[in-house]
Amino acid sequence: MGARSSRKVTAAISKIKETHPEADVQVLLMDHTILSTVVSAAKSFSVQEPKLHGLILNAGIVAVPYEITPDGFEIQMQVNYIAHWLLTYHLLPILLSTSLKDGEGSARVVPVTSEGHRRPWTVTKIPYDETEIKGFGRWGLYGVSKLADILLAKPLHASYGPGSLNSMQGMGEIWAAAANPGFIDTQLNEKNRDSVGWKLKWIHSFIRATGVVRPCDEGCVSSLFVAASPQFKKEMSGLYFSEKANITKPSPAAMSEEERVKLEAWTQEVMKKGGWI
């Protein structure tokens, strides 16, 4: 289990063991606002573990104020997308070796996204210029990072998925798909409620009462479906899944080949420039 602090992960593991006392949960500490810790975590895992069957990229922040991390990136883009890309990059060798050992569908990656990728409607592309980035606002930047998460599944599928050159040459195969957990009753949503103006706080109470906000234990449905279900088939790799694990059509930007290629090229460039890959 990945976590950014020992205190938080200890509490999470204790809660898991209340229901599943036999669970063997190991800790992998990393802080997505410090990319060097992500690299260290990936290398540590690869040394300790012989296989990796499922990687669920679910760490995230929502609509926080504009901030540049010490690594030089807008904070939501770094935490929600860049760190996930970097972790996956360094775990690719063990994912591919696992697929060769255990066969088709045994290695899967799930970038966790959100319907926020299409809201507000200004999120029609990934911005790269600092002035343009600042113009999106914090909810817009959240949408941008979630758009990037969907686009992350695309190059993984294209490079390593069923039908890819890597797969056809017998060098390993990774199934990847983006999953939306839905509007879940988590601490993130509680923080959003507390940060909005008093005129909007009533909305949280209303949507909870009407069942729009779903309980925490339903938030894993789509992610686990992609990561572990035998019903997830190879032809589903590269697609986008709703909170009920149904194939769903994402925004036009999320289906854009131009956006996918541009984002992947930019990410590789800045990661090499920073010495993280």
Buried (B, 14 or more C-beta within 10 A) or exposed (E): EBBBEEEEBEEBBEEEEEEEEEEEEEEBBBBBBBBBBBBBBBEEBBEEEEEBBBBBBBBBBBBBEEEEBEBEBBBBBBBBBBBBBBBBBBBBEBBBBBBEEEEEBBBBBBBBBBBBBBBEEBBBBBBEEEEEBEEBEBBBBBBBBBBBBBBBBBBBBBBBBBBBEBBEEEBBBBBBBBBBBBBBBBEEBEEBBEBEEEEEEEEBEEBBEEEEBBEEEBBBBBBBBBBBBEEBEBEBBBBBBBBEBEEBEBBEBBBBEEBBBBBBEEBBEBBEEBEBB
